[in-house]
Amino acid sequence: MNKVIVITGPTGIGKTRLSITIAKHFNGEIINADSMQIYKGLDIGTAKISESEKEGIPHHLFDIREIEDDYSVYDYQRDGRLILDNLNTKKIPIIVGGTGLYIKALLYNYSFNKENQKYDFSHLTNEQLYDELKKYNNGIDIHINNRQRLERYLNKYMNNNTIVNDRDELLYDTIFIGLTTDRDTLYNIINKRVDKMIANGLIDEVKAIYDRGIRSKSIMTGIGYKELYQYFDGEISLEDAISIIKQNSRRYAKRQYTWFNHQMKIKWFDVKLNNFEETEAEIISYIEKNL
């Protein structure tokens, strides 16, 4: 198959725009690598690409799960590899997103526990089972006395999320592209991005989900959603919720850089925000030399 192109970096840096340019230039198809954009209805808070923005480019692994559903790294690896292995040989796969574990599980020799592996939880109390389960899904709605169901769900999460073979072996011929800028500029981008999300209707998007009583993992761990849930629960003010969204987004961006720098050999490009076309041309030239 053709080489794989990865475009990654923190939120708001220009990954989506660049991916469309690269896809048009190299006849590519885009594969989502953002764990939140997997879900239907999480649009504003995830800055999900709109149909018009896709410009006719095929996009994969967007809106494939309901927000009540769980979706693991194991699921993403399976679905993503199915696309990679069956893509038209005339097409270049372009993986776009900032969820590093998804990208690494997809492209590297990551193996997971088999779905049917049975764990023994007899040494755990109901309270300990419940606490362990909340590590995987903080919004789990199972009564603490329902031990059979607690064990069944914990067994499922552990099967789908436990890596048993983590070798630093790249399975696909890949070009890794990272977008970056200085910290102050990035933090300013993130703050303005959150303000834009609020102006575009993020509060209404989250309130509609809140009113349905949904407290799934995607909602209770997703930045922009969990903070507004605290506001709707009466725990914090709206002003505080927005401030915390910005703070958590900045912290997440910092963690992303740290993770990627330790896990993958990425070619970083300093984004020229006032002349993004120049950045695109620079990256296209780099890809052409390495295809």
C-alpha positions in Angstrom: 0.0 0.0 0.0 1.0 3.7 -0.2 2.7 5.5 2.5 0.6 6.8 5.4 0.6 10.5 6.3 -0.1 11.5 9.9 -1.0 15.1 10.7 -1.1 15.8 14.4 -0.6 18.6 17.0 -2.6 20.4 19.6 -6.1 21.8 19.3 -6.7 24.8 17.1 -3.3 24.6 15.3 -4.6 24.0 11.8 -4.7 20.2 11.4 -8.1 20.2 9.7 -7.2 22.9 7.2 -3.9 21.3 6.4 -5.5 17.8 6.0 -7.8 19.1 3.2 -4.9 20.7 1.4 -2.8 17.6 1.6 -5.7 15.3 0.6 -6.4 17.4 -2.5 -2.7 17.6 -3.5 -1.9 13.9 -3.0 -5.3 12.3 -3.8 -5.9 11.3 -0.2 -8.6 10.1 2.1 -8.8 11.3 5.7 -9.0 9.0 8.8 -10.0 10.6 12.1 -7.7 10.2 15.0 -9.6 12.3 17.6 -11.3 10.1 20.2 -14.2 12.6 20.7 -15.0 13.0 17.0 -15.9 9.4 16.8 -19.2 10.3 18.5 -22.3 11.6 16.8 -23.6 14.9 18.2 -20.3 16.1 19.7 -19.7 18.7 17.1 -19.1 22.2 18.5 -17.1 21.0 21.5 -14.8 18.9 19.3 -14.5 21.4 16.5 -15.6 18.6 14.1 -15.2 19.3 10.4 -18.5 20.3 8.6 -19.7 18.7 5.4 -18.9 21.8 3.4 -15.4 22.0 4.9 -14.7 18.4 3.7 -14.7 19.7 0.1 -15.7 16.3 -1.2 -12.8 14.5 0.4 -13.8 11.1 1.8 -13.6 11.1 5.6 -13.5 8.0 7.8 -14.3 7.2 11.5 -16.3 10.4 12.1 -19.7 10.1 13.7 -19.6 6.3 13.9 -20.9 5.8 17.5 -23.7 7.2 19.6 -22.6 9.2 22.6 -24.1 6.5 25.0 -21.7 3.9 23.5 -18.3 3.0 24.6 -15.4 3.0 22.1 -12.0 1.7 23.1 -8.5 1.9 21.7 -9.0 -1.7 20.7 -12.1 -0.7 18.6 -10.2 2.1 16.9 -7.2 -0.1 16.0 -9.6 -2.7 14.5 -11.7 -0.1 12.5 -8.7 1.9 11.4 -6.7 -1.0 10.2 -9.6 -2.3 8.2 -9.7 1.0 6.4 -6.0 1.2 5.8 -5.8 -2.4 4.6 -8.7 -2.0 2.1 -8.1 1.6 0.8 -7.8 2.0 -2.9 -4.1 1.7 -3.8 -4.4 5.0 -5.7 -5.3 6.8 -2.5 -3.0 8.2 0.2 -4.4 7.6 3.7 -4.1 10.7 5.9 -4.6 10.2 9.6 -5.6 13.4 11.3 -6.0 14.1 15.0 -4.4 14.6 18.4 -5.3 11.4 20.2 -1.8 9.9 20.3 -2.7 6.5 21.7 -5.1 6.0 18.8 -2.4 6.8 16.3 0.2 4.6 17.9 -2.2 1.6 18.4 -3.2 1.9 14.7 0.3 2.1 13.2 2.5 0.3 15.6 2.7 -3.3 16.8 0.2 -3.0 19.6 -1.7 -6.1 20.7 -4.6 -6.2 23.1 -6.1 -8.8 25.4 -8.5 -11.1 23.6 -12.2 -10.2 24.0 -13.0 -13.4 25.7 -10.4 -13.3 28.5 -12.0 -13.8 31.9 -10.5 -11.9 34.8 -10.9 -13.0 38.4 -12.2 -10.2 40.6 -13.0 -12.3 43.7 -10.3 -10.4 45.7 -12.1 -7.1 45.2 -15.1 -5.8 47.2 -18.0 -4.2 45.5 -16.7 -0.8 46.3 -13.3 -1.6 44.9 -14.9 -3.0 41.7 -16.9 0.2 41.3 -13.8 2.4 41.8 -11.9 0.3 39.2 -14.7 0.6 36.8 -14.9 4.4 37.2 -11.3 4.6 36.0 -12.6 3.5 32.6 -16.0 5.2 32.7 -16.6 7.9 35.3 -20.2 8.1 34.3 -21.0 4.4 34.7 -24.6 3.9 35.8 -24.5 0.5 37.7 -25.7 0.0 41.3 -22.8 -0.8 43.6 -24.6 -3.9 44.9 -25.0 -5.4 41.4 -21.8 -7.3 41.5 -22.4 -9.5 38.5 -22.9 -6.5 36.3 -19.9 -4.7 37.8 -17.7 -7.6 37.0 -19.0 -8.1 33.5 -18.4 -4.4 32.6 -15.0 -4.2 34.2 -14.0 -7.4 32.3 -15.2 -5.8 29.1 -13.2 -2.6 29.7 -10.0 -4.4 30.6 -10.2 -6.7 27.6 -10.7 -3.7 25.2 -8.1 -1.4 26.7 -5.2 -3.5 28.1 -2.2 -3.5 25.9 -0.2 -6.8 26.2 2.3 -6.2 23.5 3.8 -2.7 23.2 6.8 -2.9 20.9 8.1 0.2 19.2 7.7 -1.5 15.8 6.0 0.6 13.0 3.8 -1.6 10.8 3.0 1.0 8.2 5.4 3.1 6.2 4.5 6.5 7.7 5.4 10.2 7.4 4.7 11.9 10.7 3.8 15.7 10.4 3.4 17.8 13.6 2.1 21.3 13.8 3.4 23.6 16.5 3.8 27.2 17.6 5.2 29.0 20.7 3.4 28.4 24.0 1.9 31.9 24.4 0.6 31.9 20.9 -0.9 28.5 21.3 -2.6 29.3 24.6 -4.1 32.4 23.0 -5.4 30.3 20.2 -7.0 27.9 22.6 -8.6 30.6 24.7 -10.1 32.3 21.6 -11.2 28.9 20.3 -13.2 28.2 23.5 -14.8 31.6 23.2 -15.8 30.9 19.6 -17.3 27.5 20.7 -19.4 29.2 23.3 -20.5 31.8 20.7 -21.4 29.0 18.3 -23.7 27.3 20.7 -21.6 24.9 22.8 -23.8 25.5 25.9 -26.9 24.5 24.0 -25.2 21.4 22.5 -24.2 20.2 25.9 -27.5 21.1 27.6 -29.4 19.0 25.1 -27.2 16.0 26.0 -27.5 16.8 29.7 -31.3 16.9 29.5 -31.3 13.4 28.1 -29.6 12.1 31.3 -26.5 10.9 29.4 -23.4 10.5 31.5 -21.3 8.2 29.4 -17.5 8.1 29.3 -17.3 10.4 26.3 -19.3 13.1 28.1 -17.8 12.8 31.6 -14.2 12.9 30.4 -14.5 15.2 27.3 -13.1 18.7 27.7 -15.9 21.2 27.2 -18.5 18.7 28.2 -17.6 17.6 31.7 -17.1 21.2 32.8 -20.5 22.3 31.5 -22.0 19.3 33.2 -20.6 20.6 36.5 -22.3 24.0 35.7 -25.6 22.3 35.0 -25.3 20.3 38.1 -25.0 23.6 40.1 -21.4 22.8 41.2 -19.7 25.8 39.5 -20.7 29.0 37.8 -20.8 29.4 34.0 -17.9 31.8 34.2 -15.9 29.3 36.1 -16.9 26.5 33.7 -15.6 28.4 30.7 -12.4 29.3 32.5 -11.8 25.7 33.5 -12.5 24.5 29.9 -9.7 26.9 28.7 -7.4 25.7 31.5 -8.0 22.0 30.8 -7.5 22.6 27.1 -4.2 24.3 27.7 -3.0 21.5 30.0 -4.1 18.9 27.5 -2.1 20.6 24.7 1.0 20.5 26.9 0.5 16.8 27.6 0.0 16.1 23.9 3.4 17.6 23.1 5.1 15.6 25.8 3.5 12.4 24.7 4.2 12.8 21.0 7.9 13.8 21.6 8.4 10.6 23.6 6.5 8.2 21.5 6.9 9.1 17.8 9.5 10.5 15.4 7.6 13.5 14.2 8.8 16.2 11.9 7.5 19.4 13.6 6.6 22.5 11.5 6.3 25.9 13.2 2.9 27.2 11.8 2.9 30.6 10.2 -0.5 31.7 11.4 -0.5 34.9 9.2 0.6 33.0 6.1 -0.7 29.4 6.5 -0.3 28.8 2.8 3.5 29.1 3.3 3.3 26.4 6.0 1.3 24.2 3.7 3.8 24.6 0.8 6.6 23.8 3.1 4.9 20.6 4.3 3.9 19.5 0.8 7.5 19.9 -0.3 8.7 17.8 2.7 6.1 15.0 1.9 7.0 15.0 -1.8 10.7 14.3 -0.8 9.7 11.5 1.4 6.9 9.7 -0.5 
